[in-house]
Amino acid sequence: MSSGSVPSSYVPSVVRTSDGALHVVYAKNVMDGIRIGHTALNTAGTVTGRNDVLASGWSVMDTAPVVVTGGDSSLRVLFGGLQTQSPGFWSQGRMYDATSTTSGADWDLPTETVGLSTHAVQSHGTAATTLADGTPVAGFPLDDTLTWHVGTGYTPDQHYQLAQISNCCMFGASMVRDGDSVWVAWYQNGWSDTGSGTFAMQIYPTVGSPIKAPGSSVGANSVYTGRVALAARAGGGVFAAYCAGAPTCTSIRIWKVGTDQTAKVPGSKLATSIALSTARSGRLWLAWANSTPAVRAMRTSTTGLGVGAVTKPGLPKHGLAYSIAIEGSRAKGDIVLNAGNGIWHTQVLPGLTTKASKTSWRVHRKQKVVFTVRDAKAPVKGATVKIGTLHCKTRAKGTCSITFPASYAQGKHKGKVTKPHYGRAPILVRVR
């Protein structure tokens, strides 16, 4: 779905506007320098528009621009860059913004910046969000300092600096707004357990203190997974997803920021890139890529910490997954990834967890089997369980039963569990 050359180090960003359209932005190499591409997709995942945010290539640019929506659902892309090497307003290395209407069909480059620092172009990843009224908030980590700014005025930037005696550098910052509060998270490496791992901090309306994600380092070792997966849950609360274990990821954990509550995600060993998004009814969508290579996704419970069934969206042919993003405010999860040969998009349905009261019995024996269907531990009503010609439909408690006759054939019998707006779940019983 991308145009131009998109190296593996470039990171896409996604946002959904009030009309349901998904907007994807990404840096790309073109003949005249670096531009920012924009692609719009409808709710079915079909591309409806593709254009460039910048009219010409820039000389230097942070390759992880962020797209956000304003209070009126307008679009804004934030990025650090140098338009040319010659003096000029857009050649100061600051955090600039480009704006558009909801459609994203035409883009403006206003004479304004979101911050005064001239080092945004050198950043280790752009982080951005908006206040409720659409005011932009943007920041970036560089070496041992996190810099951020609220609005497009000329008030001084704000900073947080690591303690030099124990820490080194910050990378992969991301930013979200939860109600009236803005939070930023980043990956940090250092020379001790206290100085390494994933961290989060409130920066607006007041500045808090950094909080370390539980288990995000082993001694001074931790796993960097790119832009930190951070989301504000519908109904309140900021959540982050990160790798536990080192030097390779032993599992992804979802963390309710500011608490010691975490959830371990099954099947997430060897994760290399992680994304998190708000979803309906207080749920979260999680997506990740691993080094095998493969892409996986999962939707949580309404608390944000109940683990759902892991699904397998797949990878483009001959592609890998160097960075990943997800948007989950609709029934499906929209996954966007840099596969090394371009920016790709796919959609994924939430999965179902199934369980049978008995999975194996002797031949020539009548057997009743109760099937239980769950969505992240919540019972699912109206799911159809079908094995061969036999079937049942779950009731309010998420259960239904099939009685297999004594004449049922010996061997393995594969079945499936289906429900509209969910992915199919396999089920297997064996008559031995």
C-alpha positions in Angstrom: 0.0 0.0 0.0 3.1 2.3 0.1 4.9 4.1 -2.6 8.6 5.1 -2.8 11.4 3.2 -1.1 10.8 2.4 2.6 13.9 1.1 4.3 13.5 -1.4 7.2 14.3 1.2 9.9 11.4 3.4 9.0 8.4 3.3 11.3 4.7 3.7 10.2 2.1 5.5 12.3 -1.7 5.1 12.1 -4.9 6.9 13.3 -8.6 6.6 12.6 -10.8 9.6 11.9 -14.4 10.0 12.9 -15.6 8.9 9.5 -14.1 5.5 10.1 -11.2 5.9 7.7 -7.8 4.6 8.7 -4.9 6.9 7.9 -1.3 5.6 7.6 1.8 7.8 7.4 5.4 6.7 6.8 8.7 8.3 5.8 10.0 7.2 2.4 13.0 7.8 0.2 12.4 9.4 -3.2 14.6 11.0 -5.9 14.6 14.4 -4.2 15.2 13.3 -0.6 12.8 12.0 2.1 9.1 12.6 2.0 6.2 11.5 4.2 3.7 9.2 2.4 0.0 9.0 3.4 -2.5 6.3 2.6 -6.2 6.2 3.5 -8.2 3.0 3.8 -11.9 2.4 4.5 -13.3 0.1 7.1 -13.1 -2.9 4.7 -9.4 -2.3 4.3 -9.5 -1.0 0.8 -7.2 1.9 -0.2 -9.3 5.0 -0.9 -6.5 7.6 -1.3 -2.7 7.9 -1.5 -0.7 11.1 -1.6 2.3 12.8 -0.1 2.2 14.9 3.0 5.2 17.0 1.9 5.2 18.5 -1.6 9.0 17.9 -2.0 11.7 15.8 -0.5 13.5 17.0 2.6 17.2 16.7 3.1 17.1 15.1 6.6 14.2 13.8 8.6 13.4 11.7 11.6 12.0 8.5 10.0 9.3 7.8 12.6 6.7 10.6 12.0 3.4 10.5 14.0 -0.1 11.1 12.7 -2.8 12.3 15.2 -6.3 13.7 15.0 -7.3 17.1 16.3 -10.4 18.0 18.3 -12.4 18.4 15.1 -11.0 15.1 13.6 -8.6 17.0 11.3 -5.3 15.4 10.7 -1.8 16.5 11.9 1.6 14.8 11.1 4.5 15.7 13.4 8.1 15.1 12.5 11.6 16.5 13.0 13.5 17.5 9.9 15.6 19.8 7.7 14.0 20.8 4.5 17.3 21.9 3.0 20.9 22.4 4.2 20.5 26.2 3.5 19.1 28.5 6.2 15.3 28.8 6.4 12.3 28.3 8.7 12.0 24.6 7.8 15.7 24.0 8.0 16.2 24.5 11.7 15.9 20.9 12.8 12.8 21.6 14.9 9.6 19.6 15.4 7.3 20.6 12.5 3.8 19.7 11.6 1.7 19.3 8.5 -2.1 19.5 8.7 -5.1 18.4 6.7 -8.8 17.9 6.8 -10.4 14.5 7.8 -9.9 13.2 4.3 -6.2 13.7 4.2 -6.5 14.7 0.5 -4.6 18.0 0.8 -1.9 18.9 3.2 -0.6 22.3 4.4 2.8 23.0 6.0 2.1 26.0 8.3 4.9 28.3 9.5 4.9 26.9 13.0 6.7 24.4 15.1 5.7 22.2 18.1 8.8 23.0 20.2 11.9 25.2 20.0 14.6 22.6 20.1 16.7 22.3 17.0 17.6 18.7 17.8 14.3 17.1 16.9 15.8 16.1 13.5 18.3 14.0 15.4 15.8 12.2 17.6 15.5 8.6 18.5 11.8 8.6 17.5 9.0 11.1 17.5 6.2 10.9 20.1 3.0 12.9 19.8 -0.6 13.2 20.8 -3.2 16.0 21.1 -5.1 17.5 24.0 -8.9 17.3 24.0 -9.2 20.6 22.1 -6.8 19.4 19.4 -3.7 21.2 20.8 -0.6 19.2 19.7 1.9 17.7 22.1 5.1 16.4 20.7 8.4 15.2 22.0 11.5 13.1 21.3 14.3 11.4 23.1 17.9 12.1 22.3 20.8 10.5 24.2 20.0 11.0 27.9 17.3 13.7 27.5 13.6 13.6 26.7 12.3 16.9 25.3 8.6 17.8 24.8 6.4 20.8 24.0 2.7 21.6 24.3 1.2 23.7 21.5 2.7 25.7 18.7 3.6 28.7 20.7 7.0 29.9 21.9 6.9 28.9 25.6 10.1 27.0 26.6 10.4 23.3 25.9 10.3 20.9 28.9 12.9 18.3 29.6 13.6 15.2 31.6 17.2 14.1 31.9 18.6 10.8 33.1 21.0 10.6 36.0 24.4 10.3 34.3 25.9 8.1 37.0 23.7 5.2 36.2 22.0 5.6 32.9 22.8 6.1 29.2 20.2 6.6 26.5 16.5 6.8 25.7 14.8 5.4 22.5 11.5 4.7 20.9 9.3 7.2 22.8 5.5 7.2 22.4 2.8 9.4 23.8 -0.9 9.1 24.6 -3.6 11.2 26.3 -5.8 9.6 29.0 -8.6 12.1 29.8 -6.8 15.4 30.6 -3.4 13.7 31.3 -0.6 13.1 28.8 1.8 10.2 29.3 5.0 9.3 27.5 6.8 6.0 27.5 10.3 5.1 26.3 12.9 2.4 26.2 16.1 3.0 28.2 19.4 1.3 28.4 21.9 1.8 31.2 24.5 0.2 33.4 22.3 -1.3 36.0 18.9 -2.9 36.5 17.4 0.4 37.7 18.6 2.2 34.6 17.4 -0.3 32.0 14.0 -1.3 30.6 10.7 0.3 29.7 9.6 3.5 31.5 6.5 5.7 31.6 5.9 9.2 33.0 3.1 11.7 33.1 4.1 15.0 31.5 0.9 17.0 31.4 -0.9 18.8 33.1 1.8 18.2 35.7 5.1 16.4 35.4 5.4 13.2 37.4 8.3 10.8 38.0 9.4 7.9 35.8 7.9 4.5 36.6 9.6 1.3 35.4 7.6 -1.5 33.9 7.8 -4.6 36.1 10.3 -7.2 34.8 11.4 -5.1 31.8 15.0 -5.8 32.4 17.2 -8.6 33.7 20.1 -6.9 35.4 21.4 -4.3 33.0 19.9 -6.2 30.0 16.6 -5.6 28.3 15.0 -6.1 24.9 14.4 -3.1 22.6 11.3 -3.5 20.5 11.2 -0.1 18.7 8.5 2.5 19.5 7.0 1.6 22.9 3.6 0.1 22.6 1.4 2.5 24.6 -2.4 3.0 24.6 -5.0 4.9 26.7 -7.8 2.5 27.4 -11.4 3.5 26.7 -12.9 4.0 30.2 -9.6 5.1 31.7 -6.0 3.9 32.3 -2.8 3.9 30.4 -1.4 0.5 29.3 2.0 -0.5 27.9 3.2 -3.7 26.3 6.9 -4.7 26.4 9.3 -7.6 26.5 10.2 -9.4 29.7 13.5 -11.4 29.7 16.9 -10.8 28.2 18.9 -11.0 26.0 15.9 -12.4 24.0 12.3 -11.8 24.8 10.8 -14.6 26.9 7.3 -13.1 26.7 5.3 -9.9 26.2 3.7 -8.4 29.2 0.8 -5.9 29.2 1.2 -3.4 32.1 -1.4 -1.1 33.6 0.9 1.9 34.0 1.3 3.1 37.6 0.4 -0.2 39.1 2.2 -3.6 39.6 -0.5 -5.3 37.5 0.7 -7.1 34.4 -0.6 -9.9 32.2 1.7 -12.4 30.4 0.8 -13.0 26.7 1.0 -16.6 25.7 3.0 -17.5 22.5 4.9 -14.2 22.5 8.4 -15.5 23.0 11.1 -14.0 20.7 9.0 -10.8 20.0 10.9 -8.1 18.2 8.3 -5.4 17.6 5.1 -4.7 19.5 2.1 -2.4 19.0 -0.9 -1.6 21.3 -4.2 0.1 20.6 -7.4 1.0 22.4 -10.4 -1.1 21.4 -14.1 -1.1 22.1 -15.6 -1.6 25.6 -12.3 -1.0 27.4 -10.5 -3.8 25.5 -7.1 -3.4 23.9 -5.6 -4.8 20.7 -2.1 -6.1 20.8 0.0 -7.0 17.8 3.6 -8.2 17.6 6.2 -9.6 15.2 8.8 -12.1 16.2 12.1 -13.4 14.8 10.9 -16.6 13.3 9.5 -14.5 11.4 5.8 -14.3 12.1 3.1 -11.8 13.1 0.6 -12.4 15.9 -2.4 -10.5 17.4 -4.6 -10.7 20.4 -7.6 -8.7 21.8 -7.8 -8.4 25.6 -10.7 -8.5 28.0 -12.6 -5.4 29.0 -10.2 -4.7 31.9 -7.3 -4.6 29.5 -5.4 -7.4 31.3 -7.5 -10.5 30.5 -5.7 -12.4 27.7 -7.6 -13.5 24.7 -6.9 -16.0 21.9 -3.8 -15.4 19.9 -4.4 -15.2 16.1 -2.0 -15.4 13.2 -2.5 -12.7 10.6 0.5 -13.7 8.5 3.2 -11.9 6.6 3.5 -10.6 3.0 5.3 -13.0 0.7 9.1 -12.7 1.0 8.6 -10.1 3.7 9.7 -9.7 7.3 8.3 -7.4 10.0 10.7 -4.7 11.1 8.1 -2.4 12.8 4.4 -2.8 13.4 1.4 -0.6 14.3 -2.2 -1.5 15.1 -5.5 0.4 15.3 -8.4 -1.4 17.0 -11.2 1.1 17.6 -13.5 -0.9 15.3 -14.5 -4.6 15.6 -11.4 -5.6 13.6 -7.8 -4.9 14.3 -6.0 -3.0 11.5 -2.4 -4.0 11.4 0.2 -2.0 9.5 3.8 -3.1 9.2 7.1 -2.4 7.5 8.0 -5.6 5.8 11.3 -4.4 4.5 9.9 -4.2 0.9 7.2 -1.6 1.7 4.4 -0.7 4.1 1.7 -3.4 4.3 -1.8 -3.5 5.8 -4.1 -6.4 6.9 -7.1 -6.8 9.2 -7.6 -9.4 11.9 -10.7 -10.6 13.8 -10.6 -11.3 17.5 -10.1 -14.9 18.3 -12.1 -17.4 20.3 -10.8 -19.7 23.1 -12.5 -23.1 23.0 -12.5 -26.0 25.4 -14.1 -29.5 25.3 -15.0 -31.4 28.5 -13.7 -34.5 26.9 -11.5 -34.8 23.8 -10.9 -38.5 23.6 -13.0 -41.6 24.3 -13.2 -45.3 23.2 -15.0 -46.4 20.1 -18.5 -48.0 20.4 -19.3 -45.7 23.3 -21.9 -43.0 23.4 -20.3 -39.8 24.6 -21.6 -36.4 25.6 -19.1 -33.5 25.2 -19.7 -30.0 26.6 -18.0 -27.2 24.7 -17.0 -23.9 26.3 -16.4 -20.8 24.2 -14.7 -17.7 25.6 -13.6 -14.3 24.4 -10.7 -13.3 26.7 -12.4 -15.3 29.6 -15.9 -13.8 28.9 -18.5 -16.4 27.8 -19.6 -16.1 24.2 -23.3 -16.6 23.4 -24.4 -17.7 19.9 -21.2 -19.4 18.8 -21.7 -22.5 16.6 -19.6 -25.6 17.4 -19.6 -28.0 14.4 -17.9 -31.4 14.0 -18.9 -33.2 10.9 -22.7 -33.1 10.7 -23.1 -32.6 14.4 -23.4 -29.1 15.9 -24.6 -27.0 18.8 -24.9 -23.3 19.6 -23.6 -21.8 22.9 -26.0 -20.2 25.3 -25.5 -17.3 27.8 -22.8 -19.1 29.7 -20.8 -19.8 26.6 -21.5 -23.6 26.6 -23.3 -26.1 24.5 -23.1 -29.9 24.2 -23.0 -32.6 21.5 -23.8 -36.2 22.1 -21.7 -38.4 19.9 -23.5 -41.8 19.2 -21.8 -45.1 19.9 -21.6 -45.6 16.1 -19.4 -42.6 15.6 -16.4 -43.5 13.5 -13.0 -44.2 15.0 -10.3 -41.7 14.4 -9.6 -37.9 14.7 -12.5 -35.6 13.9 -11.7 -32.0 13.2 -14.3 -29.3 13.8 -14.6 -25.5 14.0 -16.2 -22.9 16.2 -17.6 -19.8 14.4 -19.4 -16.6 15.3 -20.0 -13.5 13.3 -17.2 -10.9 13.8 -14.8 -13.5 15.2 -12.1 -15.6 13.6 -12.7 -19.3 13.3 -11.4 -21.5 16.1 -10.4 -25.1 15.4 -11.5 -28.0 17.7 -10.5 -31.7 17.7 -11.9 -34.8 19.2 -10.6 -38.3 18.9 -12.4 -41.7 19.0 -9.8 -44.3 19.8 
